[in-house]
Amino acid sequence: MALPTKHIRHQLPVIASLGGTVLSAVKQNLGLGGKKAGAPQTPGPTITQTLAPRPADLVRDYVRHCGGDPGAYRGVLPAHLFPQWGFPLAARTLEGIPYPMQKVLNGGCRLEVRAPLPADQPLLVTARLEDVDDNGKRAVLHQRVVTGTKDVPEAVIGDLYAIVPLGARPPKNGNGAPQRSEKRDHPRVPLDALELAYWRIPADAGLAFAMLTGDFNPVHWVPAYARAFGFRSTILHGFATMARAIEGIGRARFAGDAQRIRTFDCKFTKPLLLPARVGLYVLGDQVFVGDAPGGAAYLVGTYSTSSGGN
């Protein structure tokens, strides 16, 4: 599939917000951001904006990119597209916080769909920094983005969890040398999980998702930048993995109707290097994206449906 370059023009607000976050981080590193404070008080102020309806061709191409059927979204928006319009506001909730935001990683997301989002109505969007969990080694920033319309102001609620490594020095042993940290076991796909889909994700998938959503963090599409951060190649956006999983469940279990899914709660447990060959697996209400049963999992989570079933 050709890269969706024509949609870059729709992403200027997201690109500008990401640029502002990077600039703020650079100022902090150079000592130009004023006096550093401790962890910000939470919850923070609520930022509100009314946005025009999303372009129909953007929505169509985004759904196709994620493996869904645009025909299943006649007159409504896919809820998992919310980062496209929510990121600019979410970025503003982090202005001035005393963390190295250039190191931020996407730790997970909880998406709750309370009502459909009409495609032809203005979107009422609010964002707020809900909480900061700072243990000295890393800070977890919990943000909430709420999207609705005039009639249903809280139709879609997205809780985002960003992780900022703080680079604390490891404790020393009795000889005064730094202690080696224990190797962390990454989650794995259960051996008895059911495979719903298997994807071959191309090397340019990160760039394509950036063009559709505006998240042009270079770790997703510039190989040299990704290698500078310790990755062998670019990594797929966590939200791209989540969207593929939602659409994959909808296709396999609900005849393509991903709108049956009412909540999707996931963690991004391991960077998904591109290109990739990975599967979508379920076990009851649990969902996994990973190499194979028994293999490493890149996403783990749970979902629920409108009927309460799986």
DODOVEX-222807 format. One line per 8 residues: number of its first residue (from 1); their letters; for each residue x, y, z of N, C-alpha, C. Coordinates in nm, 2 decimals. Layout:
N
NUM> A> X/Y/Z/X/Y/Z/X/Y/Z  ...
//
This chain:
310
1> MALPTKHI> 0.08/-0.12/0.00/0.00/0.00/0.00/0.09/0.12/0.00  0.06/0.22/-0.09/0.14/0.34/-0.10/0.13/0.43/0.03  0.23/0.50/0.06/0.23/0.58/0.18/0.12/0.69/0.17  0.04/0.72/0.27/-0.06/0.82/0.27/-0.01/0.96/0.28  0.07/1.00/0.19/0.14/1.13/0.21/0.04/1.25/0.20  -0.07/1.23/0.13/-0.17/1.34/0.12/-0.23/1.39/0.25  -0.22/1.30/0.35/-0.28/1.33/0.48/-0.19/1.41/0.58  -0.07/1.44/0.53/0.02/1.51/0.62/-0.03/1.65/0.65
9> RHQLPVIA> -0.10/1.71/0.56/-0.16/1.84/0.58/-0.26/1.85/0.69  -0.32/1.74/0.72/-0.42/1.73/0.83/-0.35/1.72/0.97  -0.22/1.70/0.97/-0.15/1.66/1.10/-0.08/1.78/1.16  -0.09/1.90/1.10/-0.01/2.01/1.15/-0.03/2.04/1.30  -0.15/2.04/1.35/-0.17/2.06/1.50/-0.09/1.96/1.58  -0.09/1.83/1.54/-0.02/1.73/1.62/0.13/1.75/1.61  0.18/1.78/1.48/0.32/1.80/1.46/0.37/1.92/1.54  0.29/2.03/1.55/0.33/2.15/1.62/0.33/2.12/1.77
17> SLGGTVLS> 0.24/2.04/1.82/0.24/2.00/1.97/0.36/1.92/2.00  0.40/1.82/1.92/0.52/1.74/1.94/0.64/1.83/1.94  0.65/1.92/1.84/0.76/2.01/1.83/0.77/2.10/1.96  0.66/2.14/2.01/0.66/2.22/2.13/0.71/2.14/2.25  0.68/2.01/2.26/0.72/1.93/2.37/0.87/1.91/2.36  0.93/1.89/2.24/1.07/1.87/2.22/1.14/2.00/2.26  1.09/2.11/2.21/1.16/2.24/2.24/1.16/2.27/2.39  1.05/2.23/2.46/1.05/2.25/2.61/1.15/2.16/2.67
25> AVKQNLGL> 1.17/2.04/2.62/1.27/1.95/2.68/1.41/2.00/2.66  1.44/2.06/2.54/1.57/2.12/2.51/1.60/2.23/2.60  1.50/2.32/2.62/1.52/2.43/2.71/1.55/2.39/2.86  1.48/2.28/2.90/1.51/2.23/3.03/1.66/2.18/3.04  1.70/2.10/2.93/1.84/2.05/2.93/1.94/2.16/2.93  1.91/2.28/2.87/2.00/2.39/2.86/1.99/2.48/2.98  1.89/2.45/3.07/1.87/2.54/3.19/1.80/2.67/3.15  1.72/2.67/3.04/1.65/2.79/3.00/1.51/2.79/3.04
33> GGKKAGAP> 1.46/2.69/3.11/1.32/2.68/3.14/1.28/2.73/3.27  1.37/2.81/3.33/1.34/2.86/3.47/1.37/2.76/3.57  1.33/2.79/3.69/1.36/2.70/3.81/1.28/2.58/3.80  1.35/2.46/3.82/1.29/2.33/3.81/1.21/2.31/3.94  1.09/2.26/3.93/1.01/2.23/4.04/1.00/2.08/4.06  0.93/2.04/4.17/0.91/1.90/4.19/0.80/1.85/4.09  0.75/1.73/4.12/0.64/1.67/4.05/0.52/1.77/4.05  0.46/1.79/3.93/0.35/1.88/3.93/0.23/1.84/4.01
41> QTPGPTIT> 0.15/1.94/4.05/0.03/1.90/4.13/-0.07/1.85/4.03  -0.14/1.74/4.08/-0.24/1.68/4.00/-0.37/1.66/4.08  -0.48/1.66/4.01/-0.50/1.67/3.87/-0.47/1.82/3.82  -0.42/1.83/3.70/-0.39/1.96/3.65/-0.51/2.03/3.59  -0.49/2.14/3.52/-0.60/2.21/3.46/-0.65/2.14/3.34  -0.78/2.16/3.32/-0.85/2.09/3.20/-0.84/2.19/3.08  -0.79/2.13/2.97/-0.78/2.20/2.85/-0.89/2.16/2.75  -0.96/2.25/2.70/-1.08/2.22/2.62/-1.07/2.29/2.48
49> QTLAPRPA> -1.12/2.21/2.38/-1.12/2.27/2.24/-1.23/2.20/2.16  -1.28/2.28/2.07/-1.38/2.23/1.98/-1.32/2.22/1.84  -1.33/2.10/1.78/-1.26/2.07/1.65/-1.36/2.04/1.54  -1.32/2.07/1.42/-1.40/2.04/1.31/-1.41/1.89/1.28  -1.51/1.84/1.22/-1.52/1.70/1.18/-1.39/1.65/1.11  -1.36/1.53/1.13/-1.24/1.47/1.07/-1.26/1.45/0.92  -1.16/1.47/0.83/-1.18/1.45/0.69/-1.22/1.30/0.66  -1.32/1.28/0.58/-1.37/1.14/0.55/-1.26/1.06/0.49
57> DLVRDYVR> -1.18/1.11/0.40/-1.07/1.03/0.33/-0.96/0.99/0.43  -0.93/1.08/0.53/-0.84/1.04/0.63/-0.89/0.92/0.71  -1.01/0.93/0.75/-1.07/0.82/0.83/-1.07/0.69/0.76  -1.11/0.70/0.63/-1.12/0.58/0.55/-0.98/0.51/0.54  -0.88/0.59/0.51/-0.74/0.54/0.49/-0.69/0.49/0.62  -0.72/0.55/0.73/-0.67/0.51/0.86/-0.73/0.37/0.89  -0.86/0.35/0.87/-0.92/0.23/0.90/-0.86/0.12/0.82  -0.84/0.14/0.69/-0.78/0.04/0.61/-0.64/0.01/0.65
65> HCGGDPGA> -0.56/0.11/0.69/-0.43/0.08/0.74/-0.43/-0.01/0.86  -0.53/0.01/0.95/-0.53/-0.07/1.07/-0.60/-0.21/1.05  -0.63/-0.24/0.92/-0.69/-0.37/0.89/-0.84/-0.38/0.91  -0.91/-0.27/0.92/-1.05/-0.27/0.93/-1.12/-0.24/0.80  -1.25/-0.24/0.81/-1.34/-0.22/0.70/-1.40/-0.08/0.71  -1.37/0.01/0.62/-1.43/0.15/0.63/-1.58/0.14/0.63  -1.64/0.04/0.56/-1.79/0.03/0.56/-1.85/0.01/0.69  -1.77/-0.04/0.79/-1.83/-0.07/0.92/-1.84/0.06/1.00
73> YRGVLPAH> -1.79/0.17/0.95/-1.79/0.30/1.02/-1.87/0.41/0.94  -1.97/0.37/0.88/-2.05/0.47/0.81/-2.12/0.56/0.91  -2.08/0.69/0.89/-2.14/0.79/0.98/-2.08/0.81/1.11  -1.98/0.73/1.15/-1.92/0.74/1.28/-1.76/0.73/1.27  -1.70/0.77/1.37/-1.55/0.77/1.38/-1.50/0.65/1.46  -1.39/0.58/1.42/-1.33/0.48/1.50/-1.28/0.54/1.63  -1.32/0.49/1.74/-1.28/0.55/1.87/-1.13/0.55/1.89  -1.06/0.44/1.83/-0.92/0.43/1.85/-0.84/0.53/1.76
81> LFPQWGFP> -0.91/0.62/1.69/-0.84/0.73/1.62/-0.82/0.85/1.71  -0.87/0.84/1.83/-0.87/0.96/1.92/-0.73/1.02/1.93  -0.61/0.95/1.93/-0.49/1.02/1.94/-0.47/1.13/1.83  -0.53/1.11/1.71/-0.51/1.20/1.60/-0.56/1.34/1.64  -0.67/1.35/1.71/-0.72/1.48/1.75/-0.69/1.51/1.90  -0.65/1.41/1.98/-0.63/1.43/2.12/-0.49/1.47/2.16  -0.39/1.43/2.07/-0.25/1.45/2.11/-0.21/1.60/2.13  -0.26/1.69/2.04/-0.23/1.83/2.07/-0.27/1.88/2.21
89> LAARTLEG> -0.39/1.84/2.25/-0.43/1.89/2.38/-0.35/1.81/2.49  -0.33/1.68/2.47/-0.26/1.61/2.57/-0.12/1.66/2.59  -0.05/1.70/2.48/0.08/1.76/2.49/0.08/1.89/2.57  -0.03/1.97/2.56/-0.03/2.09/2.64/-0.05/2.07/2.79  -0.10/1.95/2.83/-0.11/1.92/2.97/0.03/1.89/3.03  0.13/1.87/2.95/0.26/1.84/3.00/0.36/1.96/2.99  0.31/2.07/2.95/0.40/2.19/2.94/0.45/2.23/3.08  0.59/2.24/3.08/0.65/2.29/3.20/0.68/2.18/3.30
97> IPYPMQKV> 0.65/2.06/3.28/0.67/1.96/3.38/0.82/1.92/3.38  0.88/1.89/3.50/1.03/1.88/3.51/1.08/1.74/3.48  1.05/1.69/3.36/1.09/1.56/3.32/1.15/1.57/3.18  1.25/1.48/3.15/1.31/1.48/3.01/1.21/1.41/2.91  1.13/1.49/2.85/1.02/1.44/2.77/1.07/1.38/2.64  1.19/1.41/2.60/1.25/1.36/2.48/1.27/1.20/2.50  1.26/1.16/2.62/1.28/1.01/2.65/1.15/0.94/2.67  1.04/1.01/2.65/0.91/0.95/2.69/0.88/0.82/2.60
105> LNGGCRLE> 0.82/0.72/2.67/0.77/0.60/2.60/0.62/0.58/2.63  0.55/0.52/2.54/0.41/0.50/2.55/0.40/0.37/2.63  0.34/0.38/2.75/0.33/0.26/2.84/0.21/0.18/2.82  0.10/0.25/2.78/-0.03/0.18/2.77/-0.14/0.27/2.75  -0.26/0.22/2.74/-0.38/0.30/2.72/-0.51/0.22/2.76  -0.60/0.29/2.81/-0.74/0.24/2.84/-0.84/0.32/2.76  -0.91/0.25/2.67/-1.01/0.32/2.59/-1.15/0.27/2.63  -1.23/0.37/2.66/-1.37/0.33/2.69/-1.47/0.41/2.59
113> VRAPLPAD> -1.55/0.33/2.53/-1.65/0.38/2.43/-1.79/0.38/2.50  -1.84/0.50/2.53/-1.97/0.51/2.59/-2.08/0.53/2.49  -2.04/0.59/2.37/-2.14/0.62/2.27/-2.06/0.64/2.14  -2.13/0.62/2.02/-2.06/0.65/1.90/-2.03/0.79/1.88  -1.92/0.82/1.80/-1.88/0.96/1.77/-1.93/0.99/1.63  -2.03/1.07/1.61/-2.07/1.10/1.47/-1.96/1.17/1.39  -1.95/1.12/1.27/-1.84/1.17/1.18/-1.86/1.31/1.13  -1.98/1.36/1.13/-2.01/1.48/1.06/-2.04/1.60/1.16
121> QPLLVTAR> -2.01/1.57/1.29/-2.03/1.68/1.39/-1.90/1.73/1.45  -1.90/1.85/1.50/-1.78/1.90/1.57/-1.75/1.82/1.69  -1.62/1.80/1.72/-1.58/1.72/1.84/-1.54/1.81/1.95  -1.60/1.78/2.07/-1.56/1.86/2.19/-1.46/1.77/2.26  -1.34/1.82/2.28/-1.23/1.75/2.33/-1.17/1.82/2.46  -1.15/1.74/2.56/-1.08/1.79/2.68/-0.97/1.70/2.72  -0.86/1.76/2.78/-0.75/1.68/2.82/-0.70/1.73/2.96  -0.65/1.64/3.04/-0.60/1.68/3.17/-0.49/1.58/3.22
129> LEDVDDNG> -0.39/1.63/3.28/-0.30/1.54/3.35/-0.36/1.50/3.48  -0.39/1.37/3.49/-0.46/1.32/3.61/-0.37/1.29/3.73  -0.25/1.23/3.70/-0.17/1.18/3.81/-0.03/1.16/3.76  0.07/1.17/3.85/0.21/1.14/3.82/0.26/1.05/3.93  0.31/0.93/3.89/0.37/0.84/3.98/0.52/0.84/3.95  0.60/0.90/4.04/0.74/0.92/4.03/0.81/0.84/4.15  0.88/0.74/4.11/0.95/0.66/4.21/1.10/0.68/4.21  1.15/0.79/4.14/1.29/0.82/4.13/1.36/0.75/4.01
137> KRAVLHQR> 1.31/0.64/3.97/1.37/0.57/3.85/1.30/0.60/3.72  1.17/0.62/3.74/1.08/0.65/3.62/0.96/0.73/3.67  0.90/0.80/3.59/0.78/0.87/3.62/0.67/0.82/3.52  0.55/0.79/3.57/0.44/0.75/3.49/0.34/0.86/3.49  0.31/0.92/3.37/0.22/1.03/3.36/0.09/0.98/3.31  -0.01/1.00/3.39/-0.15/0.95/3.35/-0.22/1.07/3.30  -0.26/1.07/3.17/-0.34/1.17/3.11/-0.48/1.12/3.06  -0.57/1.20/3.06/-0.71/1.16/3.02/-0.75/1.26/2.91
145> VVTGTKDV> -0.80/1.20/2.79/-0.85/1.27/2.68/-1.00/1.22/2.66  -1.09/1.32/2.67/-1.23/1.29/2.66/-1.28/1.35/2.53  -1.35/1.28/2.45/-1.41/1.33/2.33/-1.56/1.30/2.32  -1.63/1.40/2.27/-1.77/1.39/2.26/-1.83/1.49/2.17  -1.96/1.51/2.17/-2.03/1.61/2.09/-2.11/1.69/2.19  -2.19/1.79/2.13/-2.27/1.87/2.21/-2.38/1.79/2.29  -2.43/1.69/2.22/-2.53/1.60/2.28/-2.48/1.50/2.38  -2.36/1.44/2.34/-2.30/1.34/2.43/-2.15/1.38/2.45
153> PEAVIGDL> -2.13/1.47/2.56/-1.99/1.52/2.58/-1.89/1.42/2.62  -1.92/1.31/2.67/-1.83/1.21/2.71/-1.85/1.08/2.64  -1.84/1.08/2.51/-1.86/0.96/2.43/-1.74/0.86/2.44  -1.62/0.91/2.43/-1.50/0.83/2.42/-1.40/0.88/2.52  -1.35/0.80/2.61/-1.26/0.84/2.71/-1.13/0.76/2.69  -1.02/0.83/2.67/-0.89/0.76/2.66/-0.80/0.80/2.77  -0.75/0.70/2.84/-0.65/0.72/2.95/-0.52/0.67/2.90  -0.42/0.77/2.89/-0.29/0.74/2.84/-0.19/0.74/2.96
161> YAIVPLGA> -0.09/0.64/2.94/0.01/0.63/3.04/0.15/0.64/2.98  0.21/0.75/3.00/0.34/0.77/2.94/0.45/0.75/3.05  0.56/0.68/3.01/0.66/0.65/3.10/0.79/0.73/3.06  0.84/0.80/3.16/0.97/0.88/3.14/1.08/0.82/3.22  1.18/0.75/3.16/1.29/0.70/3.24/1.37/0.82/3.30  1.40/0.81/3.43/1.47/0.92/3.50/1.62/0.90/3.51  1.67/0.79/3.48/1.81/0.77/3.48/1.88/0.77/3.61  1.80/0.72/3.71/1.86/0.72/3.85/1.98/0.62/3.85
169> RPPKNGNG> 2.08/0.65/3.92/2.20/0.56/3.93/2.17/0.44/4.01  2.22/0.32/3.96/2.19/0.19/4.03/2.26/0.19/4.16  2.21/0.12/4.26/2.27/0.11/4.39/2.41/0.03/4.38  2.50/0.06/4.47/2.63/-0.01/4.46/2.64/-0.13/4.56  2.72/-0.22/4.52/2.74/-0.34/4.60/2.85/-0.31/4.71  2.89/-0.42/4.78/2.98/-0.40/4.89/3.12/-0.36/4.84  3.15/-0.38/4.72/3.28/-0.34/4.66/3.28/-0.20/4.60  3.16/-0.13/4.61/3.15/0.00/4.56/3.12/0.01/4.41
177> APQRSEKR> 3.10/-0.11/4.35/3.06/-0.11/4.20/2.91/-0.11/4.19  2.86/-0.06/4.08/2.71/-0.06/4.06/2.66/-0.20/4.05  2.55/-0.22/4.12/2.49/-0.35/4.12/2.42/-0.38/3.98  2.43/-0.50/3.93/2.36/-0.53/3.81/2.21/-0.55/3.84  2.13/-0.48/3.75/1.99/-0.50/3.77/1.95/-0.63/3.72  1.85/-0.69/3.79/1.79/-0.82/3.74/1.73/-0.81/3.61  1.75/-0.91/3.53/1.69/-0.91/3.40/1.54/-0.93/3.41  1.47/-0.84/3.35/1.32/-0.85/3.36/1.26/-0.94/3.26
185> DHPRVPLD> 1.17/-1.03/3.31/1.10/-1.12/3.22/0.99/-1.05/3.15  0.99/-1.05/3.02/0.88/-0.98/2.95/0.76/-1.08/2.94  0.64/-1.02/2.94/0.52/-1.11/2.93/0.52/-1.19/2.80  0.46/-1.31/2.81/0.45/-1.40/2.69/0.31/-1.43/2.66  0.29/-1.47/2.53/0.16/-1.52/2.49/0.13/-1.65/2.55  0.02/-1.67/2.62/-0.01/-1.80/2.67/-0.01/-1.92/2.57  0.04/-2.03/2.61/0.05/-2.14/2.52/-0.09/-2.19/2.46  -0.20/-2.17/2.54/-0.33/-2.21/2.50/-0.41/-2.09/2.44
193> ALELAYWR> -0.35/-1.98/2.41/-0.42/-1.87/2.35/-0.46/-1.90/2.20  -0.57/-1.85/2.16/-0.62/-1.87/2.03/-0.58/-1.76/1.93  -0.52/-1.80/1.82/-0.47/-1.71/1.72/-0.59/-1.66/1.63  -0.61/-1.53/1.63/-0.72/-1.47/1.55/-0.66/-1.41/1.42  -0.54/-1.37/1.41/-0.48/-1.31/1.29/-0.33/-1.32/1.30  -0.27/-1.31/1.18/-0.12/-1.31/1.17/-0.09/-1.20/1.07  0.00/-1.10/1.11/0.03/-0.99/1.03/0.17/-0.98/0.99  0.19/-0.94/0.87/0.32/-0.90/0.82/0.33/-0.75/0.81
201> IPADAGLA> 0.39/-0.69/0.90/0.39/-0.54/0.91/0.52/-0.49/0.84  0.51/-0.41/0.74/0.63/-0.36/0.67/0.71/-0.26/0.74  0.83/-0.24/0.69/0.92/-0.15/0.75/0.88/0.00/0.76  0.79/0.04/0.66/0.74/0.18/0.66/0.61/0.19/0.73  0.57/0.09/0.81/0.44/0.11/0.88/0.44/0.22/0.98  0.55/0.25/1.04/0.56/0.36/1.14/0.54/0.49/1.07  0.60/0.51/0.95/0.59/0.63/0.88/0.44/0.65/0.83  0.38/0.54/0.78/0.24/0.55/0.74/0.15/0.59/0.85
209> FAMLTGDF> 0.17/0.53/0.97/0.08/0.56/1.08/0.11/0.71/1.12  0.23/0.76/1.11/0.26/0.90/1.15/0.18/0.99/1.05  0.18/0.96/0.92/0.11/1.04/0.82/-0.04/1.04/0.85  -0.09/0.94/0.91/-0.24/0.93/0.93/-0.28/0.99/1.07  -0.18/1.00/1.16/-0.22/1.05/1.29/-0.14/1.17/1.34  -0.03/1.20/1.27/0.05/1.31/1.31/0.16/1.28/1.41  0.17/1.16/1.46/0.27/1.13/1.56/0.40/1.10/1.49  0.48/1.20/1.46/0.60/1.19/1.38/0.73/1.17/1.47
217> NPVHWVPA> 0.71/1.11/1.59/0.83/1.08/1.67/0.92/1.00/1.58  1.05/1.05/1.56/1.14/0.98/1.46/1.18/0.84/1.50  1.16/0.80/1.63/1.19/0.66/1.66/1.10/0.56/1.59  0.99/0.61/1.53/0.90/0.52/1.45/0.93/0.52/1.30  1.02/0.61/1.25/1.03/0.61/1.11/1.17/0.65/1.06  1.26/0.69/1.15/1.40/0.72/1.11/1.49/0.62/1.17  1.55/0.52/1.09/1.63/0.42/1.15/1.74/0.46/1.23  1.82/0.57/1.19/1.93/0.61/1.26/1.89/0.67/1.40
225> YARAFGFR> 1.78/0.73/1.40/1.73/0.79/1.53/1.70/0.67/1.63  1.63/0.57/1.57/1.59/0.46/1.65/1.71/0.38/1.71  1.82/0.37/1.62/1.94/0.30/1.67/2.01/0.38/1.78  2.00/0.52/1.77/2.06/0.60/1.87/2.00/0.58/2.01  1.87/0.54/2.01/1.80/0.51/2.13/1.81/0.36/2.17  1.89/0.29/2.10/1.92/0.15/2.14/1.84/0.04/2.07  1.76/0.08/1.97/1.68/-0.02/1.90/1.75/-0.06/1.77  1.73/-0.18/1.73/1.80/-0.23/1.60/1.74/-0.16/1.48
233> STILHGFA> 1.61/-0.12/1.49/1.54/-0.06/1.38/1.43/0.02/1.44  1.35/0.08/1.35/1.24/0.16/1.40/1.13/0.07/1.47  1.05/0.13/1.55/0.95/0.06/1.63/0.81/0.11/1.59  0.72/0.02/1.60/0.58/0.06/1.57/0.52/0.13/1.68  0.43/0.23/1.65/0.36/0.31/1.75/0.28/0.21/1.84  0.28/0.23/1.97/0.19/0.15/2.05/0.04/0.16/2.01  0.00/0.29/1.97/-0.14/0.30/1.93/-0.17/0.23/1.80  -0.07/0.22/1.72/-0.09/0.14/1.59/-0.11/-0.01/1.63
241> TMARAIEG> -0.04/-0.06/1.72/-0.06/-0.20/1.76/-0.20/-0.22/1.82  -0.24/-0.12/1.91/-0.37/-0.13/1.97/-0.48/-0.12/1.87  -0.47/-0.03/1.77/-0.57/-0.02/1.67/-0.58/-0.15/1.59  -0.47/-0.21/1.55/-0.47/-0.33/1.47/-0.54/-0.44/1.56  -0.51/-0.44/1.69/-0.57/-0.55/1.77/-0.72/-0.53/1.78  -0.77/-0.41/1.80/-0.91/-0.38/1.80/-0.98/-0.42/1.67  -0.92/-0.38/1.56/-0.98/-0.42/1.43/-0.97/-0.57/1.41  -0.86/-0.63/1.45/-0.85/-0.77/1.43/-0.95/-0.85/1.51
249> IGRARFAG> -0.98/-0.81/1.63/-1.09/-0.88/1.71/-1.22/-0.86/1.65  -1.25/-0.73/1.60/-1.37/-0.70/1.54/-1.39/-0.79/1.41  -1.29/-0.81/1.33/-1.30/-0.88/1.21/-1.32/-1.03/1.24  -1.25/-1.09/1.34/-1.25/-1.23/1.36/-1.37/-1.27/1.45  -1.42/-1.19/1.53/-1.52/-1.23/1.63/-1.66/-1.16/1.60  -1.66/-1.05/1.54/-1.78/-0.97/1.53/-1.81/-0.93/1.38  -1.77/-1.02/1.29/-1.80/-0.99/1.15/-1.75/-0.86/1.10  -1.64/-0.81/1.15/-1.59/-0.68/1.11/-1.64/-0.56/1.19
257> DAQRIRTF> -1.73/-0.58/1.29/-1.79/-0.47/1.36/-1.70/-0.45/1.49  -1.60/-0.37/1.48/-1.51/-0.34/1.59/-1.58/-0.25/1.69  -1.69/-0.19/1.65/-1.77/-0.10/1.74/-1.84/-0.18/1.85  -1.84/-0.32/1.84/-1.89/-0.40/1.95/-1.80/-0.39/2.08  -1.67/-0.35/2.06/-1.58/-0.34/2.17/-1.61/-0.21/2.24  -1.63/-0.23/2.37/-1.66/-0.11/2.45/-1.55/-0.06/2.54  -1.46/-0.15/2.58/-1.34/-0.11/2.65/-1.23/-0.20/2.60  -1.11/-0.13/2.60/-0.99/-0.20/2.56/-0.88/-0.14/2.65
265> DCKFTKPL> -0.82/-0.22/2.73/-0.72/-0.18/2.83/-0.59/-0.26/2.81  -0.49/-0.19/2.77/-0.37/-0.26/2.73/-0.24/-0.19/2.78  -0.13/-0.27/2.79/0.00/-0.22/2.82/0.09/-0.26/2.70  0.18/-0.17/2.66/0.28/-0.20/2.56/0.40/-0.25/2.63  0.43/-0.38/2.62/0.52/-0.44/2.71/0.66/-0.46/2.65  0.67/-0.45/2.52/0.80/-0.46/2.45/0.80/-0.39/2.32  0.90/-0.31/2.28/0.90/-0.25/2.15/0.89/-0.35/2.04  0.80/-0.31/1.94/0.78/-0.40/1.82/0.86/-0.35/1.71
273> LLPARVGL> 0.97/-0.41/1.68/1.07/-0.37/1.58/1.01/-0.40/1.44  1.04/-0.30/1.35/0.99/-0.31/1.21/1.10/-0.35/1.12  1.07/-0.43/1.01/0.95/-0.50/0.98/0.92/-0.61/1.08  0.80/-0.66/1.09/0.76/-0.76/1.19/0.66/-0.86/1.13  0.66/-0.97/1.19/0.56/-1.08/1.17/0.51/-1.12/1.31  0.39/-1.08/1.34/0.33/-1.11/1.47/0.19/-1.15/1.46  0.14/-1.22/1.56/0.00/-1.26/1.57/-0.08/-1.19/1.67  -0.21/-1.20/1.65/-0.31/-1.15/1.75/-0.37/-1.27/1.81
281> YVLGDQVF> -0.37/-1.27/1.95/-0.42/-1.39/2.02/-0.51/-1.35/2.13  -0.61/-1.43/2.16/-0.70/-1.41/2.27/-0.71/-1.53/2.36  -0.74/-1.51/2.49/-0.77/-1.61/2.58/-0.88/-1.56/2.68  -1.00/-1.60/2.65/-1.11/-1.54/2.72/-1.12/-1.39/2.68  -1.12/-1.30/2.78/-1.12/-1.16/2.76/-0.98/-1.10/2.75  -0.88/-1.18/2.75/-0.74/-1.13/2.74/-0.70/-1.13/2.59  -0.62/-1.03/2.56/-0.57/-1.01/2.43/-0.42/-0.99/2.43  -0.35/-1.05/2.33/-0.21/-1.04/2.32/-0.17/-1.02/2.17
289> VGDAPGGA> -0.06/-0.94/2.15/0.00/-0.93/2.02/0.15/-0.98/2.05  0.18/-1.09/1.98/0.31/-1.15/2.00/0.37/-1.23/1.89  0.48/-1.29/1.91/0.55/-1.37/1.81/0.47/-1.50/1.78  0.43/-1.57/1.89/0.36/-1.70/1.88/0.32/-1.74/2.02  0.24/-1.84/2.04/0.21/-1.89/2.17/0.34/-1.93/2.24  0.36/-1.89/2.36/0.48/-1.91/2.43/0.59/-1.81/2.40  0.57/-1.73/2.30/0.67/-1.63/2.26/0.65/-1.49/2.33  0.73/-1.40/2.30/0.72/-1.27/2.36/0.60/-1.20/2.32
297> AYLVGTYS> 0.54/-1.12/2.41/0.42/-1.04/2.38/0.46/-0.89/2.38  0.41/-0.82/2.28/0.44/-0.68/2.26/0.33/-0.59/2.32  0.21/-0.65/2.33/0.09/-0.59/2.38/0.02/-0.69/2.46  -0.02/-0.66/2.58/-0.11/-0.74/2.66/-0.22/-0.66/2.72  -0.34/-0.72/2.72/-0.46/-0.64/2.77/-0.58/-0.72/2.78  -0.69/-0.65/2.81/-0.82/-0.71/2.81/-0.92/-0.62/2.74  -1.03/-0.69/2.70/-1.14/-0.61/2.63/-1.27/-0.66/2.68  -1.37/-0.57/2.66/-1.51/-0.61/2.69/-1.60/-0.56/2.57
305> TSSGGN> -1.72/-0.62/2.56/-1.81/-0.58/2.45/-1.94/-0.52/2.50  -2.01/-0.47/2.40/-2.14/-0.41/2.44/-2.24/-0.51/2.50  -2.22/-0.64/2.47/-2.31/-0.74/2.53/-2.26/-0.80/2.65  -2.13/-0.76/2.69/-2.07/-0.82/2.80/-2.00/-0.95/2.77  -2.01/-1.00/2.65/-1.94/-1.13/2.61/-1.81/-1.10/2.54  -1.75/-1.22/2.50/-1.62/-1.21/2.43/-1.63/-1.27/2.30
//
